[in-house]
Amino acid sequence: MANIDDFKANLIGGGARANQFRVTITPPPGIAIGLDVRRASFLVTASQLPSSTLGDGIEVPFRGRTIYVAGDRPAPETWTTTFYNDTDFMVRNAMERWHNGINDFANNTGVVNSADYQTDLFVEQLDRDDTILKTYIFRAAYPLTIAAIDLSTAEATEIETFEVTWRYQHFEPSAVSF
């Protein structure tokens, strides 16, 4: 019968902590968005490690039985980051400039080469001493939506936050290869 000491011995490093992470958003090469990468990393208040999904199995009938063969990987889900909004709106302005560079708010024009507005984004799971435990790279990403910031006279003790939802081509997790 297992006891608490067995459990503690098998929970390496005391377990990964959900509040120990770092998100790095690098500006795209073709649009000047004015993002301070280091500061933006500190202003991320929430994110997530991505899920991994395979398509439903392909049914193959065989002698009265059905076997399943793994299907193709579906399009990746979106990835979301939540930012604190500081008084200079640095991250918010950068995200809006990025959107405007892709498709101008007024003129419906923008960069045409996807390499000019897509970039790689990183989320790292950290240990309590900031050692990187695991890294996910979101390849060829761009901001899909910049969420609204709710304003209210009732919220005098909270800092504004807003979400950015990202579209990316695929992700690459560290320590996963053949």
Steps between C-alpha positions, in 0.01 A plus 500: 500500500633840399553764764556875496878460497478287184287767336740779597797297376335463158389861461825626352602848614180541698299527177487763226329823610237668282623847599859436391510581128639745247350605168725659239341688212745610234391773258442397139778589255288703258300724736646747752269455799704657783489203737749478786537121507634481857230729643224323309615170651454642850152631416361159401276396787356179355548257215501125451704212371336373179290189468588235244230331294493231234210461261238236569620156410436371152266201519629193316260204490675167536319165520198633682696728729607859474856609566604862526800660341611842626370788290676815387567780742228767469572872471653625825284670756564865571726610785408775744705735715364745757689824558495763771445840341745761622437874468706541183298224327829359365375145434151607390642758256747245363224244441283761327795607281557135413134461400513826305812384316322181395182681396480877540201616707411776251629393159467119502863465387802342665807284457439220253784262583404284799866485607476877565226469764550152643756420767589227748364529855624313807348383826734348756407306813745606770619344822497713813860608431410607140656190346315416179319167541319490165466728197228527237569694180197623307621522140391777260256665741306824479232663717157385388294700751573774751226485761311797636597663828196538721478838670292553813487758778446211744849355442728738692735232636583299188751543222359470151568179311431390146542180303672444170408187309768372264481293183807290426597232248616236748681474831823323593540371856849450643618147582266341243666338202554162336 
